[in-house]
Amino acid sequence: MSITLARTRAVYDLNEVQGALDRNRGRSPELEAFYERMLDTGAERFVTIPASSDALDPLFDECPNFDEVLDDLARYLCLAHAGDKGFNVMPILLLGGPGVGKTHFAKRLARVMQTDCELISMNTLSAGFVITGSSASWRGAKCGKVAERLVRGQFANPVVVLDEVEKASGSSQSDPLAALYQLLEPETATAFRDEFIDVDIDASQIFWVLTANSTEGIPKPLLNRMAVYEVPPPTPEQAASIAQRMYRSLLGELNLQGFDDQLAGAVLDKLAPVSPRDLRKTLIDALGYAVADGRSHVALEDVRIKGTPGRARIGF
């Protein structure tokens, strides 16, 4: 069992919040309620750090095509322990084709660190207020995702995932990426100001993970603020290991007792081209076909890959 250490850190100043509440009374019921929540919950949030780099070992098995990222994270974790500081690393950008497992990796990383995970899909994001909030003077105004996570959550160091960041679009007045110039720099992120609550928030401990299919469309000044990793598709050997591990996990999750705990080599070969994104559903479908046929093992014909002629859908 991996142990996670935690200390606390104030993410805002209670006196500043009280002053903002006093100044804005009667302006917006939603804003008043948010300030009161900040006061009620207090300013302290947990900053978590795995007790050793061994905590990353499961990710080497589950996401073997991310070994370059994990090697670096393991070293940074050792440095954090050597200096008795938090695990606050440079934002990372994961580049790779659709389905290689970028978002899954980010979510699993948050679980390993035992912190929150906030997923923001950038492919539909056309305005920066989703991240930075909107002015309380606007109708329907609310705080952005960053402040909301830090205020409502328990942690000062959540993993915030900006998915498909290269697909964000906007105008010069509402650039969805503009806030990142401040947020991705720890020095300036300590005094991040959401437009809705207008109080300094310490966002410097956020673990930023950005994903993209390519760097096209990402401004160079942003790229310079990140460690960029090319994530390859799993090799056939890695794909077989991922499929076998996920298959065993599904047997326990679905309580399928009596099933063979190993997939046949021919089945693993057929699963090799299936992306990590689609693998879970493909395996669940295969188990469904096996159960429907009264078998306790997955046969080659149970693996119905999208695009295979004659595939029949079932209700799973």
C-alpha positions in Angstrom: 0.0 0.0 0.0 1.3 3.4 -1.0 1.1 6.1 1.7 0.3 9.7 0.8 1.6 12.5 2.9 -0.4 15.8 3.3 0.2 19.2 4.7 -2.1 22.3 4.5 -1.8 25.5 2.7 -4.0 28.6 2.7 -5.4 29.3 -0.8 -6.9 32.7 0.1 -6.9 35.3 2.8 -10.0 35.2 5.0 -9.7 39.0 5.8 -9.7 39.8 2.1 -12.8 37.6 1.6 -14.6 39.3 4.5 -13.7 42.7 3.1 -15.0 41.7 -0.4 -18.2 40.4 1.2 -18.8 43.7 3.1 -18.1 45.8 -0.1 -20.5 43.7 -2.3 -23.5 43.2 0.0 -26.7 43.7 -2.0 -24.9 43.4 -5.3 -25.5 39.7 -6.1 -27.0 37.0 -3.9 -24.9 34.4 -5.7 -21.7 36.3 -5.0 -22.6 36.8 -1.3 -23.3 33.1 -1.0 -19.9 32.3 -2.5 -18.0 34.6 -0.1 -19.9 33.1 2.8 -19.0 29.6 1.7 -15.3 30.7 1.5 -15.5 32.0 5.1 -17.4 28.9 6.3 -15.0 26.4 4.8 -11.9 28.3 5.7 -8.8 28.9 3.7 -6.7 25.8 4.4 -6.5 23.0 1.8 -4.5 19.8 1.7 -1.3 19.5 -0.4 -0.7 15.9 -1.0 2.5 14.0 -2.0 3.1 10.3 -2.3 5.5 9.0 0.4 7.8 7.5 -2.2 8.2 7.1 -6.0 6.9 3.6 -5.6 3.4 5.1 -5.7 4.0 5.6 -9.4 4.8 1.9 -10.1 1.1 0.9 -10.9 1.1 3.6 -13.6 4.2 2.0 -15.3 2.1 -1.2 -15.6 -1.2 0.4 -16.6 0.2 3.1 -18.9 3.4 1.6 -20.2 3.6 4.0 -23.2 3.9 6.9 -20.7 7.2 5.7 -19.4 9.1 8.8 -20.4 6.7 11.0 -18.4 6.7 8.7 -15.5 10.5 8.5 -15.4 10.6 12.3 -15.0 7.8 12.4 -12.5 9.6 9.7 -10.4 12.8 11.9 -10.3 10.9 15.0 -9.4 9.1 13.2 -6.6 12.5 12.1 -5.2 13.7 15.7 -5.4 10.5 16.9 -3.6 11.3 14.5 -0.7 15.0 15.4 -0.7 14.1 19.1 -0.3 11.1 18.4 1.9 8.9 20.4 -0.5 5.6 19.8 -2.3 5.4 17.8 -5.5 5.0 20.9 -7.7 6.4 20.2 -11.1 6.3 22.1 -14.4 3.0 21.8 -16.3 3.1 18.9 -18.7 1.7 18.7 -22.3 0.9 15.2 -23.5 1.0 15.0 -27.3 -0.4 12.0 -29.1 -3.1 10.7 -31.4 -6.7 10.1 -30.3 -7.1 7.1 -28.0 -3.5 6.7 -26.8 -4.7 7.2 -23.2 -3.7 10.8 -22.4 -6.8 11.7 -20.4 -6.9 8.3 -18.7 -3.3 8.8 -17.6 -4.1 12.2 -16.1 -7.0 10.8 -14.1 -5.0 7.9 -12.8 -2.2 10.3 -11.8 -4.6 12.2 -9.7 -5.7 9.0 -8.0 -2.1 8.1 -7.2 -1.6 11.5 -5.7 -4.9 11.1 -3.8 -6.1 14.5 -4.9 -9.0 15.9 -7.0 -9.1 15.9 -10.7 -10.8 18.6 -12.7 -11.3 17.9 -16.4 -11.9 20.8 -18.7 -12.7 19.9 -22.3 -11.1 22.7 -24.5 -12.6 21.5 -27.8 -15.8 23.4 -27.1 -14.3 26.2 -25.1 -14.7 29.6 -26.9 -14.3 32.0 -24.0 -11.9 32.4 -21.1 -14.5 32.9 -18.5 -14.9 29.1 -18.1 -11.5 29.1 -16.6 -11.3 32.7 -15.1 -15.0 33.3 -14.2 -17.1 36.2 -15.3 -17.8 39.6 -13.7 -20.5 39.5 -11.0 -22.1 42.5 -12.8 -23.1 40.2 -15.7 -26.3 38.3 -15.7 -25.8 34.6 -14.8 -22.2 35.3 -13.8 -20.3 32.6 -11.9 -16.8 31.7 -10.9 -14.4 29.8 -13.2 -13.4 26.2 -12.9 -10.1 26.9 -11.2 -11.5 29.0 -8.4 -14.4 26.7 -8.0 -12.2 23.6 -7.6 -9.9 25.3 -5.1 -12.8 26.8 -3.0 -15.2 23.9 -3.1 -12.6 21.1 -3.0 -10.3 19.8 -0.2 -7.0 20.2 -2.0 -4.7 23.0 -3.0 -3.0 20.7 -5.5 -5.7 19.2 -7.7 -4.8 17.8 -11.1 -6.4 20.1 -13.6 -6.6 18.5 -17.1 -7.1 20.8 -20.1 -8.2 18.3 -22.8 -7.5 18.9 -26.5 -6.1 22.3 -25.7 -5.1 23.0 -29.4 -8.9 23.1 -30.3 -9.7 26.0 -28.1 -10.9 29.0 -30.0 -11.9 32.6 -29.3 -11.3 36.2 -30.1 -8.7 38.7 -28.9 -11.3 39.8 -26.3 -12.1 36.4 -25.1 -9.1 34.2 -25.6 -9.7 30.9 -23.7 -6.0 30.4 -23.3 -5.1 33.9 -22.1 -5.4 33.0 -18.4 -2.9 30.2 -18.8 0.0 32.7 -19.1 -0.5 33.5 -15.5 -1.7 30.2 -14.2 1.1 28.1 -15.6 3.7 30.2 -13.9 3.9 29.4 -10.1 5.2 32.9 -9.2 2.2 34.6 -10.8 -0.3 31.9 -10.0 0.0 32.6 -6.3 -2.2 35.6 -6.8 -4.7 34.4 -9.4 -7.8 36.6 -9.4 -11.1 35.1 -10.6 -13.3 37.8 -12.2 -16.4 36.7 -10.3 -15.1 36.6 -6.7 -12.4 39.3 -7.2 -10.2 37.9 -4.4 -6.6 36.6 -4.8 -6.5 32.8 -5.0 -3.3 30.8 -4.6 -3.4 28.5 -7.7 0.4 27.8 -7.6 0.1 24.2 -6.4 -2.2 23.0 -9.2 -0.7 20.1 -11.2 -1.5 21.1 -14.8 -1.8 18.4 -17.4 -2.6 19.5 -20.9 -3.4 17.2 -23.8 -3.3 17.7 -27.5 -3.0 15.8 -30.8 -0.4 18.3 -32.0 1.2 21.6 -31.1 -0.5 23.4 -34.0 -2.6 26.2 -32.6 -0.8 26.4 -29.3 1.0 29.7 -28.9 4.8 29.3 -28.5 4.9 31.3 -25.2 2.6 28.7 -23.7 4.6 25.8 -25.0 7.7 27.4 -23.3 5.8 27.1 -20.0 5.4 23.4 -20.3 7.3 20.1 -20.4 6.2 18.6 -23.7 6.0 14.8 -24.2 5.3 12.8 -27.3 3.1 9.8 -26.2 3.4 6.9 -28.7 0.7 4.3 -29.2 1.3 1.2 -27.1 3.6 -1.4 -28.7 2.0 -4.8 -29.4 3.6 -6.1 -26.2 2.4 -3.1 -24.2 -1.1 -3.4 -25.7 -1.2 -7.1 -24.6 -0.2 -6.2 -21.1 -2.8 -3.4 -20.9 -5.6 -5.6 -22.2 -4.7 -8.4 -19.8 -4.7 -6.1 -16.8 -7.9 -4.5 -17.8 -9.5 -7.9 -18.4 -8.6 -9.1 -14.9 -10.0 -5.8 -13.4 -13.3 -6.3 -15.3 -13.7 -9.8 -14.0 -13.6 -8.5 -10.4 -15.7 -5.4 -11.2 -18.4 -7.5 -12.9 -18.1 -10.3 -10.3 -17.5 -12.9 -13.1 -16.4 -15.9 -11.0 -15.1 -19.0 -12.7 -13.8 -17.2 -15.8 -10.3 -17.9 -17.1 -8.1 -15.1 -15.7 -5.9 -15.1 -18.7 -6.8 -14.1 -22.3 -5.6 -16.4 -25.0 -2.7 -15.2 -27.1 -4.8 -15.1 -30.3 -7.4 -12.9 -28.4 -4.6 -10.5 -27.2 -3.3 -10.3 -30.8 -6.8 -9.3 -32.1 -7.1 -6.7 -29.3 -3.7 -5.2 -30.1 -5.0 -2.5 -32.6 -7.8 -1.4 -30.2 -6.9 2.0 -28.6 -6.8 2.2 -24.8 -9.8 4.6 -25.0 -11.9 1.8 -26.7 -10.5 -1.2 -25.0 -12.8 -1.3 -22.0 -15.9 -1.3 -24.0 -14.5 -3.9 -26.4 -13.6 -6.2 -23.5 -17.1 -5.7 -21.8 -18.7 -6.6 -25.1 -16.5 -9.7 -25.5 -17.4 -10.8 -22.0 -21.1 -10.3 -22.8 -20.8 -12.5 -25.9 -19.0 -15.2 -23.9 -21.7 -15.2 -21.1 -24.5 -15.2 -23.7 -22.9 -18.3 -25.3 -22.6 -20.0 -21.9 -18.8 -20.0 -21.8 -16.3 -19.0 -19.1 -13.6 -17.8 -21.4 -13.4 -15.2 -24.1 -13.0 -16.7 -27.6 -11.6 -15.1 -30.7 -15.1 -14.5 -32.2 -16.2 -12.6 -29.1 -13.9 -9.8 -29.9 -15.9 -7.5 -32.2 -13.8 -4.6 -33.3 -15.5 -1.5 -34.7 -15.7 -1.8 -38.4 -15.7 -5.6 -38.5 -18.4 -6.8 -40.9 -21.4 -8.5 -39.3 -20.9 -7.0 -35.9 -24.1 -7.2 -33.9 -24.7 -4.8 -31.0 -26.0 -5.9 -27.7 -27.3 -4.0 -24.7 -24.3 -3.4 -22.5 
